[in-house]
């Protein structure tokens, strides 16, 4: 499995997702997410409760892209405008549009913060650092607040089974530890920028708490 993930691909897809005027292309956003799913899966089943949901969300967005309204789903910005203008988002409770593009992408957006925080901890970690602690801290600062207690409990137990730091550096397929650290240093600011652009857009449109 180690050969299936490439940190370089994460860097390139998230770089491609940003247009010149800082809109986010959904096609490349979900391509980046496919790489992140590959990263999670290359570490076994420990992240499957997140990766399976991500795969489901990616498929929903790809269906929108391939639909007759696909041109409205080119960027996150155009999707938000189209769905809000046409009342295609369930704003207060799930009803006629339980799988809207806005809601679907919000779930990926929340998980992206967890991965960003975790990978940043990994980037700045030392040999003594425990991956289970880094992952739990990142989770508690991000996804945990959106998950039910039973999922949080299961996540905590799953993170205890994480392989050590060396295994993570290995599945990155980017050379030595230092090369991995350097590449993370390039990739994470891009992921962070995509995250922040999305966060600001959703905040401006009061979409951050979609049911």
Buried (B, 14 or more C-beta within 10 A) or exposed (E): EEEEBBBBBBBBBBBBBBEEEEBBBBBBBBBBBBBBBBBBBBBBEBBBBBBBEBBEBBEBBBBBBEEEBEEBBBBBBBBBBBBBEEEBBBBEEEEEBEBBBBBBBBBBBBBBBBBBBBBBBBBEBEEEBBBBBBBBBBBBEBBBEBBEEEBBEEBBEBBEEBBEBEBBBBBBBBEEBEEBBBBBEEBBEBBBBBBEBBBEBBEEBEBBEBE
